[in-house]
Amino acid sequence: MADEPTNGELSRLIGQLNGRIDTRFGELNTRLDKVVTTDVYTLQTQHTDKRISDIETAVQRAADSTKKLEDDFEKYQRDQADKREDDRQKRLYQAILPVLLGLISAAIAVWAVISR
């Protein structure tokens, strides 16, 4: 019986044990306060998935818009190059045609003088 604790010591040990249990339950409660319920997690996941889907759609729309803009710009450049080529040919014909008509007129005049 000498090794057995007295009633006072047992009472103190039980009090310490109660204190430890209270602190552990307090720590557990603070951890549980940080835990999210399954319903909230599911809703949050669905919302996140929807936002990601919306962003992917917006990115795809922007990529399509950019591709269309690039295609339109290339078409515009081709059209402008064709227009410049047409204008160059018109200016060339406008310069050559009067000179050619002048040469033909001169040739006809010379032929008319020679043939008399």
Order of alpha helices (4+ residues) and beta strands (2+ residues): alpha-alpha
